[in-house]
Amino acid sequence: MPLQNLILGRYGFGPGDIYYQVPPSPLHRLKPDFRASMFYNGYRWEHRTNALGIRDDDFFTRADLVLLGDSMVYGHGLDFRDTLSENLERRSGLRAANLGVQGDYPPFELARLEETGLALKPKAVLFFTELDQDMEDMILRRPSDKDVQALLSAPVLENPQARRLEPPPALAWRSWPSVKVFRFMARRALRGLKQESSGPQPSADLDMDSRAFEVFFRVIEKARDLCSERGIAFAVVFHPQTVRERALKEKLAAALKEKGIATFDLGPAFAASPLRGALFLRGDGHYSAQGAALAAQAVYEELLKNGFISEKPGGNIAV
């Protein structure tokens, strides 16, 4: 399967792959107006983006909700209609911009908020995190103090029409992932093998890297501040897979609460579902179509409960 993923997968920077990268920026972006037949771990799905490089059938310059996250939000393994964002749109009647990108971690998600999310002038921004994976990525990638400071002080693009609506010149496209990408993938694989051989690690192992946690928290706080300055509601959403690092999750939730940052936890909804085993792709771990629908329903209920949206008589939604 790893060999099939390497040959048939499209998570790369080649002509038929879905990303482009303009050095020296490490951010991998989805190619605008691009379609590809995707394959990974035996699953096939259709990938398409609009002119802003957002996974959507339609072009738009305004959105009610902006969803930030990694492959869980992007919809790895799922056709467009089955993604979390599309389910949320159908449930709420609101435009939900899917800014999820495979392999993203908190600093990249903040960069996408600054580059694209705020320009869409949403009413609410949802910052999704699978905490176990995000903390491991923070530890493995170890962004430098210089990179973190540059990210936290980056200028914000306020006008979506000012963004490039076509791929960059061919010379700016990378044909192969950089050496840094290969190193990161190798370290991540070795870490996974070590954990499999020694069993689940206690939360203290990840919590010991206090700098990773600090940067993670600063990124979320910066995202909240950017939204607050513009009158945009903001919440951190915990995916249900965060089970190994319960103590770390509780610590983060408490720190966010102290700062007045709302949190939505999808765990209880998934734990209570009779579907359970059908909520994730077998042998892969990402949301199945049923899981994405349940996550969207849980997010919708949290939005209502926390006053982000309100339901009017007749079933209409107000933001």
C-alpha positions in Angstrom: 0.0 0.0 0.0 2.8 2.6 0.7 4.2 1.9 -2.8 0.7 2.4 -4.3 0.3 5.6 -2.3 3.6 6.9 -3.6 2.8 6.0 -7.3 -0.9 6.8 -7.4 -1.2 9.5 -4.7 -1.5 13.1 -5.7 -0.3 14.7 -2.4 2.7 16.3 -4.1 4.1 19.2 -6.2 4.4 17.6 -9.6 2.3 18.6 -12.7 -0.5 16.1 -11.9 -0.4 16.7 -8.1 -2.6 19.1 -6.2 -0.1 21.4 -4.5 2.2 24.2 -5.5 4.8 26.0 -3.5 6.6 29.3 -4.0 9.9 29.2 -2.2 11.1 30.4 0.2 7.6 30.0 1.8 7.2 26.5 3.3 3.4 26.7 2.8 2.0 24.2 0.4 -1.1 25.6 -1.3 -3.9 23.9 -3.3 -3.7 24.7 -7.0 -6.6 26.9 -8.1 -9.1 25.7 -10.6 -7.6 22.2 -10.5 -9.0 18.7 -10.7 -7.4 15.4 -9.9 -8.4 11.8 -9.3 -7.1 11.0 -5.9 -5.9 7.7 -4.4 -4.6 6.9 -0.9 -4.8 3.7 1.3 -7.1 2.1 -1.2 -9.6 4.9 -1.3 -10.4 7.0 -4.4 -12.1 10.4 -4.6 -12.4 13.4 -6.9 -10.4 16.5 -5.9 -11.4 19.9 -7.3 -10.8 23.5 -6.2 -12.2 26.9 -7.2 -10.3 29.9 -8.4 -9.2 30.8 -4.8 -7.6 27.3 -4.3 -10.5 26.3 -2.0 -12.0 22.8 -2.2 -15.4 23.9 -3.6 -17.4 23.6 -6.8 -18.2 27.3 -6.8 -16.2 30.5 -6.8 -17.1 33.0 -4.0 -15.5 36.0 -2.3 -17.6 35.9 0.9 -18.3 33.1 3.4 -20.3 32.8 6.6 -18.0 30.2 8.2 -14.3 29.5 7.6 -13.0 26.1 8.6 -9.3 25.7 9.3 -7.7 22.3 9.7 -5.8 19.5 8.1 -6.9 16.4 6.1 -9.9 15.8 8.4 -11.4 19.1 7.3 -10.1 18.9 3.7 -12.0 15.6 3.4 -9.3 13.0 2.7 -10.9 9.9 1.1 -14.2 11.7 0.5 -15.8 13.2 -2.5 -16.7 16.9 -2.2 -20.4 16.3 -1.3 -19.4 14.1 1.6 -16.9 16.6 3.3 -17.6 18.1 6.7 -17.9 21.6 5.2 -20.5 20.5 2.6 -22.5 18.7 5.3 -22.4 21.8 7.5 -23.6 24.0 4.6 -26.6 21.7 3.9 -27.5 21.5 7.6 -27.2 25.3 8.3 -27.8 26.9 4.9 -24.6 29.0 5.5 -21.6 29.2 3.1 -18.8 27.3 4.7 -15.3 27.8 3.2 -13.2 24.7 3.5 -9.6 25.8 4.1 -8.4 22.4 5.3 -5.2 21.1 3.7 -3.6 17.7 4.1 -0.6 17.9 6.4 -1.4 21.3 7.9 -0.5 22.1 11.5 -1.4 25.2 13.6 1.2 27.6 12.1 0.1 26.8 8.6 -3.6 27.1 9.6 -2.9 30.6 11.0 -1.1 31.5 7.7 -4.2 30.4 5.7 -6.4 32.4 8.0 -4.2 35.5 7.4 -3.9 34.9 3.6 -7.4 33.8 2.7 -9.8 33.3 5.6 -10.1 36.9 6.8 -10.4 38.1 3.3 -13.7 36.2 3.0 -15.1 38.3 5.8 -16.8 35.4 7.7 -19.0 35.7 10.7 -17.2 32.9 12.4 -13.9 31.0 12.2 -13.5 27.4 13.4 -10.0 26.2 14.1 -10.0 22.4 14.1 -7.3 20.4 15.9 -6.6 16.7 16.3 -4.4 17.5 19.3 -2.3 14.3 19.3 -1.3 14.9 15.7 -0.8 18.6 16.0 1.4 18.4 19.0 3.6 15.7 17.3 3.8 17.9 14.2 4.8 20.9 16.4 7.5 18.8 18.0 8.8 17.3 14.8 8.8 20.4 12.7 10.1 22.7 15.5 9.5 26.1 13.8 12.2 28.5 14.7 11.6 31.6 16.8 12.2 33.7 13.7 9.6 31.8 11.7 7.1 32.0 14.5 7.6 35.7 15.0 7.3 36.3 11.2 4.0 34.4 11.2 2.6 36.2 14.1 3.4 39.6 12.6 2.5 38.8 9.0 0.4 41.3 7.0 -3.1 40.3 6.3 -4.7 40.3 2.8 -8.1 41.9 3.2 -9.2 41.8 -0.4 -9.8 38.4 -2.0 -10.0 39.9 -5.4 -6.3 41.0 -5.0 -5.2 37.4 -4.7 -3.9 35.4 -7.6 -6.8 33.6 -9.2 -4.6 31.4 -11.4 -1.6 29.1 -10.7 1.8 30.8 -10.6 4.2 30.7 -13.5 5.5 27.2 -14.3 9.0 28.0 -13.1 7.6 28.6 -9.6 6.2 25.1 -9.4 8.2 22.4 -7.6 8.5 19.1 -9.4 9.3 17.1 -6.2 9.0 17.7 -2.5 12.0 19.3 -0.8 14.5 17.4 1.2 12.9 18.9 4.3 9.6 17.3 3.4 11.3 13.9 3.1 13.1 14.3 6.4 9.8 15.3 8.1 8.0 12.3 6.7 10.8 10.0 7.8 10.9 11.3 11.3 7.2 11.0 11.6 7.2 7.4 10.4 10.0 6.5 12.8 8.1 8.1 15.7 5.0 6.1 14.8 7.0 2.9 14.7 8.5 3.7 18.1 5.1 4.3 19.6 3.7 1.1 18.1 6.5 -0.9 19.6 6.4 0.7 23.1 2.6 1.2 23.3 0.8 4.5 24.0 3.0 7.2 25.5 1.8 9.1 28.6 0.8 12.7 28.1 3.8 13.9 29.9 6.0 12.8 27.0 4.5 15.4 24.7 3.8 17.9 27.4 7.6 17.9 28.2 8.2 19.9 25.1 6.7 23.1 26.6 7.9 25.2 23.7 5.8 23.3 21.2 2.8 23.8 23.5 3.6 27.5 23.9 3.9 28.1 20.2 0.6 26.1 19.6 -1.2 28.3 22.1 0.3 31.5 20.8 -0.9 30.6 17.3 -4.4 30.0 18.4 -4.4 33.2 20.5 -3.2 35.2 17.5 -5.9 33.7 15.3 -8.5 34.6 17.9 -7.1 38.2 18.1 -7.2 38.6 14.4 -10.9 37.6 14.4 -11.9 39.7 17.4 -10.4 42.8 15.8 -12.8 42.3 12.9 -15.9 41.3 14.9 -15.6 37.6 13.9 -16.6 34.9 16.3 -13.8 32.2 16.9 -13.7 28.7 18.4 -11.3 25.8 18.6 -12.9 22.5 17.6 -11.4 19.2 19.0 -11.7 16.3 16.6 -12.8 13.1 18.4 -9.5 11.2 17.9 -7.8 13.1 20.7 -7.8 10.3 23.2 -4.1 9.5 24.0 -3.3 13.0 25.3 -6.3 13.6 27.5 -4.4 15.5 30.1 -2.8 17.7 27.4 -6.3 18.3 25.9 -7.7 19.3 29.3 -4.7 21.6 29.9 -5.2 23.3 26.5 -9.0 23.6 27.0 -8.5 25.2 30.4 -5.9 27.7 29.0 -8.2 28.6 26.2 -11.2 29.1 28.6 -9.0 31.4 30.7 -8.4 33.5 27.6 -12.1 33.5 26.8 -11.7 31.3 23.7 -14.6 29.0 23.0 -14.0 25.3 22.5 -16.2 22.7 20.8 -15.5 19.0 21.6 -16.8 16.5 19.0 -15.8 13.6 21.2 -19.0 13.1 23.1 -21.1 13.0 19.9 -18.9 10.3 18.5 -18.8 8.3 21.7 -22.6 8.3 21.8 -23.1 7.3 18.2 -24.3 3.7 17.5 -22.4 3.8 14.3 -18.9 4.0 15.9 -16.8 1.7 13.7 -18.4 3.1 10.6 -17.4 6.7 11.4 -13.8 6.5 10.2 -12.3 5.0 7.0 -11.1 1.5 7.7 -7.3 1.2 7.8 -7.0 5.0 7.4 -8.4 6.9 10.4 -10.0 9.8 8.6 -13.7 10.6 8.7 -15.9 8.4 6.6 -19.0 9.9 4.9 -21.0 9.1 8.0 -18.3 10.5 10.3 -18.1 13.8 8.4 -21.9 14.1 8.5 -21.9 13.5 12.3 -19.0 16.0 12.8 -21.0 18.6 10.9 -24.1 18.0 12.9 -22.1 18.2 16.2 -20.5 21.5 15.0 -23.9 22.9 14.0 -25.3 22.1 17.4 -22.3 23.7 19.1 -22.7 26.8 16.9 -26.4 27.1 18.0 -25.6 26.4 21.7 -22.8 28.9 21.9 -24.8 31.7 20.2 -22.6 31.8 17.0 -25.8 31.3 15.0 -29.5 31.4 15.8 -32.4 29.4 14.3 -35.4 31.5 13.3 -38.9 30.3 13.1 -39.4 28.3 9.9 -35.9 26.7 10.1 -34.0 29.7 8.8 -30.5 30.4 10.2 -29.2 33.8 11.2 -25.4 34.4 11.8 
